[in-house]
Amino acid sequence: MGLWHVIHEDWQQECCGTPFALGDEVSCPLLLQDPEAVYGGGWHDQLTRVAGSTEEEGGVRLLREESGLVVALGAGRGGGRYRRSGSRGRIESVGLLVAERHGAVWPEVTGRVRAIQVLTQAYEECPPGSRTWQPVAGRRRLRPVDRCPRWFAGETGAGPGRRWCESGVVVTLEVPHTDSPLSSAVRAARGMSHPAAGPAGAPGLPGTEAQGPSGAETRSPSGGETRGLGAVDLAALLVGFSTTAPAAGGPRHHRPGAGRRGDGRA
């Protein structure tokens, strides 16, 4: 089972989404989007690294992730922030997984909802007095909930020229027959890892590596990371892997709550 952070934007969920709760099985097409194009950028824990072969299907460029996930690639730079070419047709890319229900059609991904966080985004008036509002990079809050809202709350005051708005949810989805850096990090946090034979992922990317008791890099065998945890305890564990603040200095090892506020406030 692979764990993947997926963003459901407010307007898409309100328009075409079906409300869901912890433990529900959901299906949706996934788009790997450039993180700087989603609510102003400045993302950390929610970034996803994928690697695999690419192909065209119905005019959509798809990436078949090496562990089994199928995603469409957004426009520009392979759909994510980084792109490195290997063998023919293979790419590695880092971006945000976004539930995309408009435009072209491609295969849906089905998984079980393991954590839900309401995303509240900061916006600023730009230029001042224009009544045009732009998202502020990295200024957001995440609030864990048991159920995705059907409608999202409007603006709340944040001082002259700035406001906060509920702008969607971050969902941690457990997808069968896949594996992910996030799953590996959860297994490591639960003591299910063993020393890695080689690098577990690109340095500085979220969830691509973990450290064992000796400080050596570790890689975890797939499967079992959610075994033995009830829905509430599992959700509480996973929100620790989805905060808004960057780790202080050096590569991120994706340990839940390490040096950061547990509520994920910016």
C-alpha positions in Angstrom: 0.0 0.0 0.0 1.3 3.4 -1.0 0.5 6.6 0.9 0.2 9.8 -1.2 -0.7 13.4 -0.3 -3.4 14.7 -2.7 -4.8 18.2 -2.8 -8.5 18.7 -3.5 -9.0 22.4 -4.4 -12.1 24.0 -3.0 -13.7 25.0 -6.3 -13.2 21.5 -7.7 -14.6 19.8 -4.7 -17.6 22.1 -4.4 -18.3 21.8 -8.2 -17.9 18.2 -8.9 -16.6 16.4 -5.8 -18.4 14.0 -3.6 -18.1 14.4 0.2 -16.0 11.8 1.9 -14.8 10.8 5.3 -11.9 9.0 7.0 -11.9 5.4 5.9 -13.9 5.9 2.7 -12.8 4.6 -0.7 -12.6 7.3 -3.3 -11.6 7.5 -7.0 -10.3 10.5 -8.9 -7.9 11.4 -11.7 -4.5 12.7 -10.4 -2.5 15.4 -11.9 1.2 16.0 -11.0 1.3 19.8 -10.9 4.2 22.3 -10.6 4.1 23.2 -6.9 4.7 26.9 -7.7 1.5 27.0 -9.6 -0.6 25.8 -6.7 -1.6 28.5 -4.2 1.5 30.5 -4.7 4.0 27.7 -4.0 6.2 27.3 -0.9 5.2 23.7 -0.3 7.2 21.2 1.8 5.8 18.0 3.2 3.1 17.7 0.6 5.6 17.4 -2.3 5.6 14.1 -4.1 8.5 12.5 -6.0 7.6 10.1 -8.8 9.6 8.2 -11.3 8.6 6.1 -14.3 7.9 5.8 -17.9 5.7 8.3 -19.8 3.2 7.7 -22.6 0.4 9.6 -24.4 -3.2 8.5 -24.0 -6.1 10.5 -25.5 -3.9 13.6 -25.8 -2.8 13.3 -22.1 0.8 12.8 -21.1 0.7 10.0 -18.4 3.4 8.8 -16.1 3.2 5.2 -14.9 5.1 5.4 -11.6 7.5 2.5 -11.0 5.5 1.4 -8.0 2.2 1.4 -9.9 0.6 4.8 -9.5 -0.7 6.4 -12.8 -0.8 10.3 -12.9 -1.1 12.9 -15.6 1.7 15.4 -16.0 0.9 19.1 -15.8 2.3 21.6 -18.3 5.9 22.5 -18.1 9.0 20.8 -16.8 7.6 17.3 -16.7 4.6 18.5 -14.5 6.8 19.0 -11.4 9.6 21.0 -10.1 12.5 18.8 -11.1 13.0 16.5 -14.1 15.8 14.2 -14.8 15.9 11.9 -17.8 17.1 8.4 -17.6 16.4 5.7 -20.1 14.1 6.5 -23.0 10.7 7.6 -21.9 11.6 7.7 -18.2 11.5 10.8 -16.0 11.8 11.7 -12.3 9.7 14.6 -11.2 8.7 16.4 -8.0 5.4 18.1 -7.7 2.0 18.2 -6.0 -0.6 15.6 -6.7 -3.9 17.4 -7.4 -7.4 15.8 -7.9 -8.3 17.1 -11.3 -12.0 16.6 -12.4 -12.1 19.0 -15.4 -10.8 19.0 -18.9 -9.3 15.8 -20.4 -10.0 12.3 -19.3 -7.4 9.8 -18.0 -7.5 6.7 -15.6 -8.7 7.4 -12.1 -6.8 6.3 -9.0 -8.7 4.5 -6.3 -7.6 4.5 -2.7 -8.7 4.8 0.9 -8.8 8.1 2.8 -6.5 7.9 5.8 -6.2 11.6 6.7 -7.9 14.8 5.9 -6.7 18.4 6.6 -8.6 21.5 5.7 -6.2 23.9 3.9 -6.6 27.6 4.9 -4.6 29.8 2.6 -3.4 33.4 3.1 -4.1 35.9 0.3 -2.9 39.5 -0.1 -4.3 42.4 -2.1 -1.9 43.0 -5.0 -1.5 45.8 -5.7 -2.9 47.5 -2.6 -6.4 48.8 -3.2 -6.9 46.8 -6.4 -9.3 44.3 -4.8 -7.3 41.6 -6.7 -6.2 38.9 -4.3 -3.2 36.6 -4.8 -2.1 33.6 -2.6 0.9 34.2 -0.4 3.6 31.6 -0.9 4.1 29.3 2.1 1.5 31.1 4.2 -1.2 28.4 5.0 -2.6 26.5 7.8 -3.7 22.8 8.0 -6.5 21.6 10.3 -7.2 17.9 10.7 -10.9 16.9 10.3 -12.8 13.6 10.1 -14.8 14.6 7.0 -14.2 16.7 3.9 -16.5 19.8 3.9 -19.1 20.0 1.2 -18.6 23.8 1.2 -15.6 25.8 2.3 -15.7 28.9 4.6 -15.1 32.3 3.1 -12.6 34.9 4.1 -11.6 35.8 7.7 -9.8 38.9 8.7 -6.0 39.1 8.8 -5.3 42.8 8.8 -5.3 45.4 6.0 -4.6 44.0 2.6 -4.5 40.4 3.8 -7.1 37.7 4.4 -7.4 33.9 5.0 -9.7 31.6 3.1 -10.4 27.9 3.3 -9.1 26.7 -0.1 -9.5 22.9 -0.1 -8.2 19.9 1.7 -5.0 17.9 1.8 -5.9 14.2 1.8 -3.5 11.3 2.5 -4.7 8.5 0.2 -3.7 4.8 0.6 -3.5 3.3 -2.8 -3.2 -0.5 -3.2 -0.4 -2.1 -5.2 1.8 1.1 -5.0 4.6 2.3 -2.7 5.8 5.8 -2.0 8.5 7.7 -0.1 5.9 8.7 2.4 5.1 5.1 3.1 8.7 4.4 3.6 9.0 7.3 6.0 6.0 6.0 8.0 7.5 2.5 8.2 10.8 4.0 9.4 8.9 6.0 12.1 7.2 2.8 13.2 10.5 0.9 13.4 9.9 -1.2 10.2 13.0 -0.2 8.3 16.4 -1.8 7.6 19.7 -0.4 6.3 19.5 0.7 2.7 21.8 -0.9 0.1 21.8 2.4 -1.8 20.4 5.9 -1.7 16.7 6.0 -0.8 16.0 9.0 -2.9 17.1 12.4 -4.0 18.6 14.5 -1.2 16.5 17.3 0.1 13.2 16.0 -1.3 10.4 15.2 1.3 10.0 11.6 2.3 12.7 10.1 0.2 14.8 8.9 3.0 14.9 8.2 6.7 17.5 7.6 9.4 17.9 4.6 11.6 19.2 4.7 15.3 22.8 4.8 14.1 22.2 7.7 11.8 22.6 5.5 8.7 20.2 6.0 5.9 17.5 3.3 5.8 15.1 1.9 3.3 11.9 0.1 4.4 10.2 -2.9 2.9 6.9 -2.1 1.3 3.6 -2.9 3.0 2.4 -3.0 6.6 2.9 0.7 7.4 -0.7 1.2 8.5 -1.2 -2.3 10.0 -2.4 -2.4 13.6 -3.5 1.3 13.8 -7.2 2.3 14.1 -8.5 5.1 11.8 -8.1 7.8 14.4 -4.6 6.9 15.5 -3.5 6.5 11.9 -4.9 9.9 10.9 -3.1 11.5 13.9 0.2 9.9 12.8 -0.2 10.9 9.2 -0.9 14.6 9.8 2.5 14.7 11.4 3.9 14.1 8.0 1.8 16.9 6.5 2.7 20.2 8.1 3.4 23.7 6.6 6.7 24.6 8.1 10.1 23.5 6.5 12.5 21.6 8.6 15.3 23.7 10.0 18.4 23.3 7.9 19.7 20.4 5.9 17.9 17.6 4.1 14.4 16.7 5.3 14.1 13.2 6.7 10.3 13.4 7.0 10.0 12.5 10.7 6.6 13.6 12.0 6.6 16.8 14.0 10.4 17.0 14.2 11.2 20.5 15.3 7.8 21.8 14.1 4.4 22.6 15.6 2.1 19.7 15.8 -0.8 21.7 14.4 1.0 22.6 11.2 0.4 26.3 11.5 2.5 28.6 9.4 
